Amino acid sequence: MPDQKTILIVDDDRELVDGLRAMLERQGYLVIQAHDGHQGKAAIYNQQPDLVILDMMMQRMGGYPVLEHFKGKSDAPPFIMITANEGSRHKAYAEYLGVVEYIRKPFATEKLLEAIQKAFRQVETTAPPDGETEGEARPAPDA
Protein backbone atom coordinates (compact mmCIF):
# COMPACT_ATOMS: atom_id res chain seq x y z
CA MET A 1 0.00 0.00 0.00
CA PRO A 2 1.99 3.03 -1.25
CA ASP A 3 0.08 5.70 0.70
CA GLN A 4 -0.05 3.80 4.00
CA LYS A 5 -0.21 6.19 6.93
CA THR A 6 1.73 5.58 10.14
CA ILE A 7 0.02 6.17 13.49
CA LEU A 8 1.90 6.32 16.78
CA ILE A 9 -0.10 5.36 19.87
CA VAL A 10 1.36 6.70 23.13
CA ASP A 11 -0.44 5.19 26.12
CA ASP A 12 0.63 3.24 29.21
CA ASP A 13 -2.45 0.99 29.07
CA ARG A 14 -1.00 -1.90 27.10
CA GLU A 15 -4.37 -3.63 26.65
CA LEU A 16 -5.85 -0.47 25.14
CA VAL A 17 -2.82 -0.06 22.88
CA ASP A 18 -3.08 -3.67 21.69
CA GLY A 19 -6.79 -3.25 20.93
CA LEU A 20 -6.28 0.05 19.09
CA ARG A 21 -3.35 -1.41 17.16
CA ALA A 22 -5.41 -4.37 15.95
CA MET A 23 -8.33 -2.15 14.96
CA LEU A 24 -6.14 0.40 13.15
CA GLU A 25 -4.13 -2.26 11.33
CA ARG A 26 -7.40 -3.75 10.05
CA GLN A 27 -8.14 -0.26 8.67
CA GLY A 28 -4.85 -0.35 6.73
CA TYR A 29 -2.68 1.82 8.99
CA LEU A 30 0.86 1.02 10.07
CA VAL A 31 0.89 1.31 13.87
CA ILE A 32 3.82 1.96 16.18
CA GLN A 33 3.59 2.35 19.93
CA ALA A 34 5.18 3.97 22.95
CA HIS A 35 4.20 3.68 26.59
CA ASP A 36 5.11 7.09 28.01
CA GLY A 37 5.83 10.61 26.84
CA HIS A 38 9.61 10.12 26.71
CA GLN A 39 9.25 7.11 24.39
CA GLY A 40 6.61 9.01 22.42
CA LYS A 41 8.85 12.02 21.79
CA ALA A 42 11.69 9.75 20.67
CA ALA A 43 9.36 7.82 18.34
CA ILE A 44 8.08 11.06 16.80
CA TYR A 45 11.64 12.16 15.98
CA ASN A 46 12.93 8.74 14.93
CA GLN A 47 9.94 7.32 13.06
CA GLN A 48 8.10 10.47 11.94
CA PRO A 49 4.52 9.18 12.20
CA ASP A 50 1.73 10.80 10.22
CA LEU A 51 -0.46 11.04 13.35
CA VAL A 52 -0.08 10.60 17.12
CA ILE A 53 -2.78 9.29 19.46
CA LEU A 54 -1.64 10.48 22.87
CA ASP A 55 -2.87 9.67 26.38
CA MET A 56 -2.99 12.60 28.80
CA MET A 57 -1.87 10.88 32.00
CA MET A 58 0.98 8.34 31.96
CA GLN A 59 3.89 7.34 34.17
CA ARG A 60 7.20 9.22 33.73
CA MET A 61 5.85 11.79 31.25
CA GLY A 62 2.26 12.45 30.31
CA GLY A 63 0.78 13.87 27.15
CA TYR A 64 0.88 17.59 27.96
CA PRO A 65 4.70 17.89 28.02
CA VAL A 66 4.78 16.16 24.63
CA LEU A 67 2.23 18.61 23.22
CA GLU A 68 4.09 21.55 24.79
CA HIS A 69 7.33 20.37 23.20
CA PHE A 70 5.85 20.17 19.69
CA LYS A 71 3.57 23.24 19.90
CA GLY A 72 4.35 25.63 17.07
CA LYS A 73 6.77 23.30 15.27
CA SER A 74 5.86 23.27 11.61
CA ASP A 75 6.90 19.65 11.15
CA ALA A 76 4.95 18.30 14.15
CA PRO A 77 2.45 15.58 13.36
CA PRO A 78 -1.21 16.10 14.26
CA PHE A 79 -2.23 14.86 17.71
CA ILE A 80 -5.40 13.27 19.05
CA MET A 81 -5.55 13.23 22.84
CA ILE A 82 -7.36 10.42 24.63
CA THR A 83 -8.06 10.58 28.35
CA ALA A 84 -10.26 9.39 31.17
CA ASN A 85 -10.19 12.93 32.59
CA GLU A 86 -13.51 14.78 32.62
CA GLY A 87 -12.19 18.31 33.22
CA SER A 88 -13.11 21.00 30.70
CA ARG A 89 -9.97 23.00 31.56
CA HIS A 90 -7.85 20.04 30.50
CA LYS A 91 -9.68 19.89 27.18
CA ALA A 92 -9.26 23.63 26.66
CA TYR A 93 -5.52 23.41 27.36
CA ALA A 94 -5.11 20.45 24.98
CA GLU A 95 -6.92 22.42 22.27
CA TYR A 96 -4.69 25.44 22.96
CA LEU A 97 -1.70 23.13 22.45
CA GLY A 98 -3.10 22.15 19.05
CA VAL A 99 -4.80 18.77 19.36
CA VAL A 100 -7.09 17.92 16.48
CA GLU A 101 -9.48 16.10 18.80
CA TYR A 102 -9.84 15.47 22.53
CA ILE A 103 -11.58 12.15 23.19
CA ARG A 104 -12.72 10.93 26.59
CA LYS A 105 -12.30 7.25 27.50
CA PRO A 106 -14.11 5.00 27.07
CA PHE A 107 -14.91 5.86 23.48
CA ALA A 108 -16.46 4.18 20.46
CA THR A 109 -13.94 3.14 17.83
CA GLU A 110 -16.03 5.01 15.25
CA LYS A 111 -15.35 8.26 17.13
CA LEU A 112 -11.61 7.65 17.00
CA LEU A 113 -11.72 6.70 13.31
CA GLU A 114 -13.64 9.91 12.54
CA ALA A 115 -11.04 11.93 14.46
CA ILE A 116 -8.23 10.23 12.51
CA GLN A 117 -9.91 11.04 9.19
CA LYS A 118 -10.43 14.64 10.36
CA ALA A 119 -6.74 14.93 11.26
CA PHE A 120 -5.61 13.62 7.88
CA ARG A 121 -8.02 15.97 6.06
CA GLN A 122 -6.57 18.93 7.98
CA VAL A 123 -3.03 17.90 7.09
CA GLU A 124 -3.95 17.56 3.40
CA THR A 125 -5.44 21.05 3.31
CA THR A 126 -2.39 22.62 4.99
CA ALA A 127 0.39 20.63 3.27
CA PRO A 128 3.11 22.75 1.60
CA PRO A 129 3.35 22.78 -2.20
CA ASP A 130 5.59 20.16 -3.82
CA GLY A 131 9.28 20.86 -3.51
CA GLU A 132 9.03 22.80 -0.25
CA THR A 133 9.77 21.63 3.31
CA GLU A 134 7.63 18.47 3.16
CA GLY A 135 9.56 15.33 4.02
CA GLU A 136 12.56 17.01 5.62
CA ALA A 137 13.94 15.19 8.64
CA ARG A 138 13.01 16.53 12.04
CA PRO A 139 15.95 17.79 14.08
CA ALA A 140 16.91 15.71 17.12
CA PRO A 141 15.16 16.66 20.37
CA ASP A 142 16.99 19.02 22.67
CA ALA A 143 16.89 16.41 25.47
Secondary structure, DSSP 8 states (H G I E B T S, - for coil): -TT--EEEEE-S-HHHHHHHHHHHHHTT-EEEEESSHHHHHHHHHHH--SEEEEESS-SSS-HHHHHHHHTT-TT---EEEEES---HHHHHHHHHTT-SEEEESS--HHHHHHHHHHHHHHHHHH---TTSSTT--------
